[in-house]
């Protein structure tokens, strides 16, 4: 039995390339936001950065992940001074 059919028989589905790209991009933006918030001592920016890094683990739908990520990134823009 080859690996893809074994994975499907176990009921596990692999994420799409669009999902993986978005998860990596939002994670990098979150890491940069966290570092910036820590440097300028802004707790809200740090927490938005943490949320950007972790939320892809809780959302499995690609369009929903991009929607939540866009809202969190907009929160970063609104939060700046």
Number of C-alpha atoms within 10 A of each C-alpha: 5 6 8 11 10 11 12 11 10 8 9 10 10 11 11 10 10 11 18 14 11 17 22 13 15 25 21 15 19 26 19 17 23 23 15 15 19 15 10 10 11 14 12 17 24 23 16 21 26 18 18 26 23 15 17 23 9 8 13 12 12 17 13 12 20 18 11 15 24 14 13 19 19 11 14 18 11 9 12 10 4
